[in-house]
Amino acid sequence: MSQRYPTYFDGIVSGDPAIRTGNSNLGLAYFAAAMNGVNPKLSDADKKLVVDAIVNSCDEKDGLKDGMIFNTKACDFNPAALTCNGAKTDGCLSASQAAGIQKAFAGPKDSRGNAIYPAFPYDGGILDPAGIPGILRSGGSSPVNTASTSSEYDAEKAAFDLNANASGRAGDALWTNLSTFSGHGGKLIFYHGMSDPWFSPLDTIGYYEKMSRENGGMDKVKTWSRLFLVPGMGHCQGGAATVDSFDMLTAIVNWVENGKAPDSVVARTRTQPTRMRPLCAYPSYAAYSGQGDPQNAANFVCRE
């Protein structure tokens, strides 16, 4: 709407957007093929080992161990660290398993090393069973990419065929010149779950950063558009370790009607209503101040 009908709305909230559906489907097919090539197949215990290691490696980088990874850019988890020194056991991964996970999450690239679709981030919700299952649990299947058994997938050919299909690109949101929308006072809020198993949040981040570069820089773009990342959240909602209950509608109304730009939006956990965290406008993240009740959003600060 902001691109094709820029004068229709004064405020838009875009949640977990399907920016490039053809590419995301391609990315899921690649993910599935990479996981199908793993030997031996990942057991439930292997998958839990991976997620536990991700959380142990990255959780406290926001100042608090709570199962949620807010400082996503600092997450440096590498599945190779879980590789067995000897025989495969429940406490480690085979070399094939570790390499397969790394390949799958890195996303498909062409023969020149250019990304065809972004990586899927390592996050605490990638094994969640509810809703659309987490990408590590589903192995890359989704409502539009059913389970497969093949370990072969030519992502470069698939991308070539996709780019040659004009109708297949009709729904893509590639245009970053939103000068008509922003020029008439329009405000645009994005949010995306970091464990979204369908559309990689890194694609939304990539779009937002590209839009910022091409429209005067992020400081200028933040006067009319902001992005909020939600750790642990799957596609639009859900996740065992997330704060997926938040009100972006009030945030956009206050911005459009009262001129109050949202630096942060308070979010709660659906299963634990007393647990609150601020979702900070990208590239900031919520960091625990080190003092006060860690369940209270007021005791967190937005930090880059």
Salt bridges, closest charged atoms under 4 A:
ASP10 OD1 - HIS184 NE2 3.27
ASP16 OD2 - HIS192 NE2 3.77
ASP46 OD1 - LYS88 NZ 2.83
ASP52 OD2 - LYS48 NZ 2.76
ASP66 OD2 - ARG277 NH2 3.00
ASP76 OD1 - LYS61 NZ 4.00
ASP110 OD2 - ARG112 NH2 3.38
ASP161 OD2 - LYS157 NZ 2.83
ASP172 OD2 - ARG169 NH1 2.57
ASP196 OD2 - HIS192 NE2 2.93
ASP196 OD2 - HIS235 ND1 2.97
ASP203 OD1 - ARG20 NH2 2.83
GLU214 OE2 - LYS210 NZ 3.05
ASP244 OD2 - ARG270 NE 2.93
ASP263 OD1 - ARG226 NH1 2.61
